[in-house]
């Protein structure tokens, strides 16, 4: 067995970089009284059309289960950072919508967060390297988390399901499936305990 296999190095480096970045970002996120998943949720909403996402798309983007995303949204709703809106065309679906207070909380953290990103990541690469690196990350992301952009533009859970069907069988076994859209009627009644 070759423990110096470059594939182990590739995954190890990625894990080390992720852990290091998250440790660097944590103080600013915590100062805004947000957990990492709260911050990710609010940021994803802010970057979505109309600053809203269907609950199923939010679950798919964050990689959380239906009940997990419900707990996060419950907590953020209690803090006034998000609100829920019924879907006018599908009574089974609901949207999570960023509130003005949520936008303000996000705006309060963004300057420091962007500085942290620049200091530890983007400024270390020249523009061509950064462009190539982002393209590489997207290529990998599209295989391992095809639902990470669910709800962006016209894409939704249905797009994710099609991506999962198109994946090779050995890949499908390792890709988290998106939360189904049908159970959304019960999403609001799930437990509100913290994640």
Secondary structure, DSSP 4 states (H G I P E B T S, - for coil): --TT-HHHHHHHHHHHHHHHHHHHHHHHHHHTT--HHHHHHHHHHHTSGGGEEEHHHHHHHHT--HHHHHHHHHHHHHTTSEEEEE-SS-TT-EEEEE-HHHHHHHHHHHHHHHHHHHHHTGGGS-HHHHHHHHHHHHHHHHHH-TTTTTTSTT--HHHHHHHHHHS-HHHHTTSPPPPPSTTHHHHTTS-----
